[in-house]
Amino acid sequence: APPVASRLQARSSAFFAPRSNRRAMLSRLLGRLLRSRRPGCVSLLPLRVSGSFGGRPQTVALNHAYSTDSENSDRSIGRYPIPNKKNLPYDIVELMEEIEVKTGFLPNVFKAMAHRPAEFRAFFAYYNAIMNKETGNLTKADKELIIVAMSTANRCPYCVIAHGALHRIYSKKPTVADQVTVNWKLADLTAREMAMLEFALAVCRAENITEEHFQKLEVHGFDREDCWDIGAVSAFFAMSNRLSHLLDLHPNQEFYTMGRIPREKEEKPSS
């Protein structure tokens, strides 16, 4: 992969290029980013869980239009109109199709944010930076647990349901996210997870963050960079929760059952 400085320079060049050249440059940049993914790098969702996403086949039709004009379930996504696929910038369509192919469905947040392409790019760029980073002591399950707890505090149905599903998949624990949604202090959590959620909720509620908050986390093995990660996830999804309220964003039906029921093991062929 190219050095970070080179990638940032490429991004800056793309955004400050003349309008006539901007789309082509952004498309080339996205293509390079997709091709340069390191082995094992996780995308925006947990992709390819034993050949499927949450036990669902990955076969999906990509020729439909994302539009509230169509007579399908897109009608109930949220408050704002969903752009027709043919009217969206190429880089956004490419990302949406990649996610849909690999997961078996397209989460509604992608469709809703496509109403504003510039904000779509910024939203998912920061999402990817904090959720898919390869350093630090936070696991994928840790981050999803943070999102569930603070989305509950912010009363955001979309994020509670969607990220509760992702926590079930990453943690392999089908009940913890539901427990946290009801009362995180009574949930089956470790002392480490309790300290992590206490800090995340302090950030979520805009409390005065003191050295005592950091010291409580350090007892459980978190360093200062981990504290930043916890705070960044909490802060970003506080914004995401409020956008979901604004958009009246509805969760995909697929999220409700994901990770709840163990998938049947494939029968081994007889020798």
Buried (B, 14 or more C-beta within 10 A) or exposed (E): EEEEEEBEEBBEEBEEBEEEEBBEBBBEBBEEBEEEEEEEEBBBBBBEBEEBBBBBEBEBEEEEBBBBEEEEEBEEBBEBEBBBBEEBBEBBBBBBBBBBBBBBBBBBBBBBBBBEBEEBBEBBEBBBEBBBEEEBBBEBBBBBBBBBBBBBBBEBBBBBBBBBBBBBBBBEBBEBBBBBBEEBEEBEBEEBBBBBBBBBBBBBEEEEEEEEBBEBBBEBEBEEEBBEBBBBBBBBBBEBBEBBBEBBBBBBEBBEEBBBEEEEEEEEEEE
